[in-house]
Amino acid sequence: STVGRLSGQASAAHDDRGNQTWVPPTPAYWPQVVGEQATRPVTITHGVQEYTENYQTVGGAQNAQIMNVDLADPNVHFGMVEAGNKLVDPSDETISSMANRTGAVAGVNSDFFAINATGQPDGMLVRDGVLEASPVASWPYDLEVLNTGQVEMATETFSGTVDDTTTGAANPLAALNRIDQNNLTAVTPYLGAVTVGASTIVN
């Protein structure tokens, strides 16, 4: 849920009778919001604006950095980059570092990942139309930015087979570039430096 924004002061809310309560609306599952502030939007480049929202709640302060991106603007190119350019990167490269080395004007963390561990994203990863990491049943939901500039939420599944060149048998493939799977998994150099199990096919 979102709430109204006023620069530099709390906004007035109204009850169901139209009376001002002087307490901002509280998003679902949040502690009671008692005040809110927002900075004025700053243009980073044509088609991209950024601002900060601060909510004072009975449980403490909540801060959010908001970026408005017009994906239909021809000045905007939307892309993705992995920490260390690999799926497994225990160094947990920062967003600002990834943005700086790729020449991006802004960056957003786009997935949960194994922080302070392998750095591997929890979700599926597709770059320039190429599947780099398959989804898993425990994390099937993805935010997708299409070539048309449209953004959608989707649930993805993965299935595949691998042909045994010795016996000619087709074996089910459980995953691509995932070290959190126990069954037959295919890996590519994009996975990164990691020890792989016996049921792994190296491509």
NUMI-981576 format. One record per residue (C-alpha): y, z, x; residue in three letters. Coordinates in nm, 4 decimals. Layout:
% NUMI-981576
<c2=Y; c3=Z; c1=X; aa=ALA>
...
This chain:
% NUMI-981576
<c2=0.0000; c3=0.0000; c1=0.0000; aa=SER>
<c2=0.3574; c3=-0.0555; c1=0.1078; aa=THR>
<c2=0.6745; c3=0.1263; c1=0.0214; aa=VAL>
<c2=1.0363; c3=0.0209; c1=0.0001; aa=GLY>
<c2=1.2431; c3=0.0197; c1=0.3187; aa=ARG>
<c2=1.5943; c3=0.1445; c1=0.3792; aa=LEU>
<c2=1.7560; c3=0.1497; c1=0.7194; aa=SER>
<c2=1.8429; c3=0.4961; c1=0.8414; aa=GLY>
<c2=1.7750; c3=0.7036; c1=0.5293; aa=GLN>
<c2=1.5098; c3=0.8028; c1=0.2795; aa=ALA>
<c2=1.4764; c3=0.5832; c1=-0.0286; aa=SER>
<c2=1.4858; c3=0.7175; c1=-0.3816; aa=ALA>
<c2=1.1734; c3=0.6839; c1=-0.5955; aa=ALA>
<c2=1.1538; c3=0.7067; c1=-0.9734; aa=HIS>
<c2=0.9093; c3=0.8820; c1=-1.2022; aa=ASP>
<c2=0.7584; c3=0.7237; c1=-1.5153; aa=ASP>
<c2=1.0705; c3=0.8222; c1=-1.7156; aa=ARG>
<c2=1.3031; c3=0.6439; c1=-1.4746; aa=GLY>
<c2=1.4423; c3=0.9634; c1=-1.3228; aa=ASN>
<c2=1.5136; c3=0.9643; c1=-0.9504; aa=GLN>
<c2=1.2796; c3=1.1959; c1=-0.7612; aa=THR>
<c2=1.4294; c3=1.1360; c1=-0.4133; aa=TRP>
<c2=1.0792; c3=1.1299; c1=-0.2697; aa=VAL>
<c2=0.9408; c3=0.7944; c1=-0.1486; aa=PRO>
<c2=0.6100; c3=0.6649; c1=-0.2898; aa=PRO>
<c2=0.2978; c3=0.7819; c1=-0.1057; aa=THR>
<c2=0.0350; c3=0.5183; c1=-0.0112; aa=PRO>
<c2=-0.3179; c3=0.5897; c1=-0.1304; aa=ALA>
<c2=-0.5122; c3=0.8449; c1=0.0792; aa=TYR>
<c2=-0.1978; c3=0.9519; c1=0.2706; aa=TRP>
<c2=-0.0496; c3=1.3013; c1=0.2786; aa=PRO>
<c2=0.2647; c3=1.3314; c1=0.0633; aa=GLN>
<c2=0.5489; c3=1.1167; c1=0.2001; aa=VAL>
<c2=0.8797; c3=1.3054; c1=0.1959; aa=VAL>
<c2=1.1013; c3=1.0608; c1=0.3859; aa=GLY>
<c2=1.1071; c3=0.7129; c1=0.5344; aa=GLU>
<c2=1.3182; c3=0.5107; c1=0.7746; aa=GLN>
<c2=1.3075; c3=0.1571; c1=0.9111; aa=ALA>
<c2=1.4853; c3=-0.0309; c1=1.1855; aa=THR>
<c2=1.6586; c3=-0.3585; c1=1.1102; aa=ARG>
<c2=1.4397; c3=-0.6662; c1=1.1731; aa=PRO>
<c2=1.4849; c3=-0.8248; c1=1.5154; aa=VAL>
<c2=1.4107; c3=-1.1943; c1=1.5691; aa=THR>
<c2=1.1732; c3=-1.2411; c1=1.8633; aa=ILE>
<c2=1.1651; c3=-1.6182; c1=1.8293; aa=THR>
<c2=1.2151; c3=-1.8622; c1=1.5438; aa=HIS>
<c2=0.9569; c3=-1.7671; c1=1.2811; aa=GLY>
<c2=0.8784; c3=-1.4205; c1=1.4217; aa=VAL>
<c2=1.0550; c3=-1.0935; c1=1.3357; aa=GLN>
<c2=0.9696; c3=-0.7355; c1=1.4305; aa=GLU>
<c2=1.0770; c3=-0.3947; c1=1.3017; aa=TYR>
<c2=0.9548; c3=-0.0345; c1=1.2974; aa=THR>
<c2=0.8850; c3=0.1922; c1=1.0005; aa=GLU>
<c2=0.8679; c3=0.5702; c1=1.0215; aa=ASN>
<c2=0.7294; c3=0.7897; c1=0.7457; aa=TYR>
<c2=0.7733; c3=1.1663; c1=0.7371; aa=GLN>
<c2=0.4768; c3=1.3257; c1=0.5602; aa=THR>
<c2=0.3652; c3=1.6819; c1=0.4957; aa=VAL>
<c2=0.0887; c3=1.6117; c1=0.7481; aa=GLY>
<c2=0.3224; c3=1.4830; c1=1.0201; aa=GLY>
<c2=0.4971; c3=1.1623; c1=1.1164; aa=ALA>
<c2=0.3415; c3=0.8180; c1=1.0733; aa=GLN>
<c2=0.4872; c3=0.5253; c1=1.2689; aa=ASN>
<c2=0.4159; c3=0.1558; c1=1.2204; aa=ALA>
<c2=0.5332; c3=-0.1518; c1=1.4100; aa=GLN>
<c2=0.5596; c3=-0.4466; c1=1.1720; aa=ILE>
<c2=0.5712; c3=-0.8134; c1=1.2704; aa=MET>
<c2=0.6498; c3=-1.0884; c1=1.0202; aa=ASN>
<c2=0.5101; c3=-1.4217; c1=1.1384; aa=VAL>
<c2=0.5697; c3=-1.7520; c1=0.9607; aa=ASP>
<c2=0.2531; c3=-1.9455; c1=1.0430; aa=LEU>
<c2=0.4033; c3=-2.2580; c1=0.8821; aa=ALA>
<c2=0.6898; c3=-2.2606; c1=1.1330; aa=ASP>
<c2=0.6320; c3=-2.5417; c1=1.3887; aa=PRO>
<c2=0.7770; c3=-2.3135; c1=1.6581; aa=ASN>
<c2=0.4883; c3=-2.0692; c1=1.6123; aa=VAL>
<c2=0.1514; c3=-2.1090; c1=1.7819; aa=HIS>
<c2=-0.1103; c3=-1.8529; c1=1.6866; aa=PHE>
<c2=-0.3947; c3=-1.7921; c1=1.9309; aa=GLY>
<c2=-0.6301; c3=-1.5239; c1=2.0585; aa=MET>
<c2=-0.7141; c3=-1.3800; c1=2.3971; aa=VAL>
<c2=-0.9715; c3=-1.1262; c1=2.5092; aa=GLU>
<c2=-0.9117; c3=-0.8368; c1=2.7457; aa=ALA>
<c2=-0.9983; c3=-0.9661; c1=3.0920; aa=GLY>
<c2=-1.0900; c3=-1.2993; c1=2.9286; aa=ASN>
<c2=-1.4364; c3=-1.1553; c1=2.8612; aa=LYS>
<c2=-1.6006; c3=-0.9833; c1=2.5662; aa=LEU>
<c2=-1.7074; c3=-0.6930; c1=2.7847; aa=VAL>
<c2=-1.4111; c3=-0.5477; c1=2.9724; aa=ASP>
<c2=-1.4322; c3=-0.1718; c1=3.0365; aa=PRO>
<c2=-1.0798; c3=-0.1706; c1=3.1833; aa=SER>
<c2=-0.9399; c3=-0.2077; c1=2.8281; aa=ASP>
<c2=-0.6538; c3=-0.4412; c1=2.9267; aa=GLU>
<c2=-0.3384; c3=-0.3613; c1=2.7310; aa=THR>
<c2=-0.1908; c3=-0.5924; c1=2.4688; aa=ILE>
<c2=0.1320; c3=-0.6298; c1=2.6685; aa=SER>
<c2=-0.0659; c3=-0.7370; c1=2.9754; aa=SER>
<c2=-0.2570; c3=-0.9997; c1=2.7763; aa=MET>
<c2=0.0647; c3=-1.1277; c1=2.6207; aa=ALA>
<c2=0.2425; c3=-1.1483; c1=2.9573; aa=ASN>
<c2=-0.0339; c3=-1.3386; c1=3.1372; aa=ARG>
<c2=-0.0691; c3=-1.5926; c1=2.8551; aa=THR>
<c2=0.3049; c3=-1.6442; c1=2.8013; aa=GLY>
<c2=0.2959; c3=-1.5050; c1=2.4461; aa=ALA>
<c2=0.6170; c3=-1.3697; c1=2.2947; aa=VAL>
<c2=0.4237; c3=-1.1010; c1=2.1034; aa=ALA>
<c2=0.0735; c3=-0.9642; c1=2.0649; aa=GLY>
<c2=-0.1203; c3=-0.7640; c1=1.8064; aa=VAL>
<c2=-0.4470; c3=-0.5760; c1=1.8462; aa=ASN>
<c2=-0.6720; c3=-0.7667; c1=1.6056; aa=SER>
<c2=-1.0031; c3=-0.5793; c1=1.6061; aa=ASP>
<c2=-1.1622; c3=-0.2410; c1=1.6582; aa=PHE>
<c2=-1.3465; c3=-0.2298; c1=1.9888; aa=PHE>
<c2=-1.5596; c3=-0.0017; c1=2.2064; aa=ALA>
<c2=-1.2613; c3=0.1822; c1=2.3555; aa=ILE>
<c2=-1.3169; c3=0.3703; c1=2.6820; aa=ASN>
<c2=-1.6585; c3=0.2045; c1=2.7010; aa=ALA>
<c2=-1.7497; c3=-0.1665; c1=2.7165; aa=THR>
<c2=-1.4345; c3=-0.2892; c1=2.5419; aa=GLY>
<c2=-1.6510; c3=-0.5199; c1=2.3278; aa=GLN>
<c2=-1.4963; c3=-0.6126; c1=1.9889; aa=PRO>
<c2=-1.6806; c3=-0.4761; c1=1.6866; aa=ASP>
<c2=-1.6319; c3=-0.7920; c1=1.4818; aa=GLY>
<c2=-1.7032; c3=-1.1627; c1=1.5032; aa=MET>
<c2=-1.4882; c3=-1.3716; c1=1.7352; aa=LEU>
<c2=-1.4073; c3=-1.7421; c1=1.6969; aa=VAL>
<c2=-1.1690; c3=-1.9157; c1=1.9361; aa=ARG>
<c2=-1.0481; c3=-2.2722; c1=1.8797; aa=ASP>
<c2=-1.3343; c3=-2.3282; c1=1.6362; aa=GLY>
<c2=-1.6028; c3=-2.2044; c1=1.8802; aa=VAL>
<c2=-1.8129; c3=-1.8978; c1=1.7944; aa=LEU>
<c2=-1.7828; c3=-1.6613; c1=2.0922; aa=GLU>
<c2=-1.9422; c3=-1.3501; c1=1.9368; aa=ALA>
<c2=-2.1517; c3=-1.3351; c1=1.6217; aa=SER>
<c2=-2.0895; c3=-1.0870; c1=1.3391; aa=PRO>
<c2=-2.3249; c3=-0.7953; c1=1.2792; aa=VAL>
<c2=-2.4468; c3=-0.6539; c1=0.9488; aa=ALA>
<c2=-2.2660; c3=-0.3235; c1=1.0085; aa=SER>
<c2=-1.9302; c3=-0.5006; c1=1.0637; aa=TRP>
<c2=-1.9306; c3=-0.8275; c1=0.8628; aa=PRO>
<c2=-1.5640; c3=-0.8347; c1=0.7573; aa=TYR>
<c2=-1.3169; c3=-1.0575; c1=0.9372; aa=ASP>
<c2=-0.9514; c3=-1.1523; c1=0.9288; aa=LEU>
<c2=-0.9353; c3=-1.5292; c1=0.9752; aa=GLU>
<c2=-0.6372; c3=-1.7492; c1=1.0606; aa=VAL>
<c2=-0.7224; c3=-2.1091; c1=0.9733; aa=LEU>
<c2=-0.5912; c3=-2.4269; c1=1.1349; aa=ASN>
<c2=-0.3820; c3=-2.4797; c1=0.8210; aa=THR>
<c2=-0.1917; c3=-2.1569; c1=0.8901; aa=GLY>
<c2=-0.3582; c3=-1.9790; c1=0.6004; aa=GLN>
<c2=-0.4837; c3=-1.6240; c1=0.6479; aa=VAL>
<c2=-0.7894; c3=-1.4925; c1=0.4653; aa=GLU>
<c2=-1.0322; c3=-1.2031; c1=0.4631; aa=MET>
<c2=-1.3971; c3=-1.3050; c1=0.4650; aa=ALA>
<c2=-1.7480; c3=-1.1681; c1=0.5050; aa=THR>
<c2=-1.9546; c3=-1.3552; c1=0.7618; aa=GLU>
<c2=-2.3243; c3=-1.3572; c1=0.8482; aa=THR>
<c2=-2.5130; c3=-1.5102; c1=1.1400; aa=PHE>
<c2=-2.8513; c3=-1.6760; c1=1.1697; aa=SER>
<c2=-3.0089; c3=-1.9083; c1=1.4211; aa=GLY>
<c2=-3.3279; c3=-2.0183; c1=1.5891; aa=THR>
<c2=-3.4361; c3=-2.0800; c1=1.9458; aa=VAL>
<c2=-3.7036; c3=-2.3328; c1=2.0333; aa=ASP>
<c2=-3.9695; c3=-2.2243; c1=2.2832; aa=ASP>
<c2=-4.0047; c3=-2.5283; c1=2.5110; aa=THR>
<c2=-4.3496; c3=-2.4115; c1=2.6223; aa=THR>
<c2=-4.5152; c3=-2.3501; c1=2.2853; aa=THR>
<c2=-4.2801; c3=-2.5490; c1=2.0616; aa=GLY>
<c2=-4.2366; c3=-2.2448; c1=1.8353; aa=ALA>
<c2=-3.9029; c3=-2.1668; c1=1.6715; aa=ALA>
<c2=-3.7978; c3=-1.8032; c1=1.7111; aa=ASN>
<c2=-3.5256; c3=-1.6324; c1=1.5059; aa=PRO>
<c2=-3.2035; c3=-1.5648; c1=1.6956; aa=LEU>
<c2=-3.0399; c3=-1.2331; c1=1.6065; aa=ALA>
<c2=-2.7018; c3=-1.2676; c1=1.7744; aa=ALA>
<c2=-2.4693; c3=-1.4423; c1=2.0175; aa=LEU>
<c2=-2.2958; c3=-1.2505; c1=2.2968; aa=ASN>
<c2=-2.3665; c3=-0.9065; c1=2.1525; aa=ARG>
<c2=-2.5005; c3=-0.6252; c1=2.3688; aa=ILE>
<c2=-2.5235; c3=-0.3972; c1=2.0643; aa=ASP>
<c2=-2.8238; c3=-0.5871; c1=1.9215; aa=GLN>
<c2=-3.1894; c3=-0.5187; c1=2.0051; aa=ASN>
<c2=-3.3518; c3=-0.8443; c1=1.8950; aa=ASN>
<c2=-3.3411; c3=-1.1912; c1=2.0506; aa=LEU>
<c2=-2.9835; c3=-1.2551; c1=2.1633; aa=THR>
<c2=-2.8193; c3=-1.5518; c1=2.3327; aa=ALA>
<c2=-2.5454; c3=-1.4889; c1=2.5883; aa=VAL>
<c2=-2.2938; c3=-1.7130; c1=2.7627; aa=THR>
<c2=-2.0672; c3=-1.6488; c1=3.0651; aa=PRO>
<c2=-1.7945; c3=-1.5426; c1=2.8205; aa=TYR>
<c2=-1.9832; c3=-1.2160; c1=2.7600; aa=LEU>
<c2=-1.8801; c3=-1.0809; c1=3.1004; aa=GLY>
<c2=-2.0512; c3=-0.8725; c1=3.3675; aa=ALA>
<c2=-2.3125; c3=-0.6669; c1=3.1851; aa=VAL>
<c2=-2.6805; c3=-0.5815; c1=3.2138; aa=THR>
<c2=-2.8789; c3=-0.7677; c1=2.9495; aa=VAL>
<c2=-3.2139; c3=-0.6741; c1=2.7998; aa=GLY>
<c2=-3.5470; c3=-0.8511; c1=2.8219; aa=ALA>
<c2=-3.5025; c3=-1.0195; c1=2.4818; aa=SER>
<c2=-3.1996; c3=-1.2153; c1=2.5968; aa=THR>
<c2=-3.1511; c3=-1.5847; c1=2.6494; aa=ILE>
<c2=-2.8925; c3=-1.6673; c1=2.9125; aa=VAL>
<c2=-2.7070; c3=-1.9933; c1=2.8486; aa=ASN>
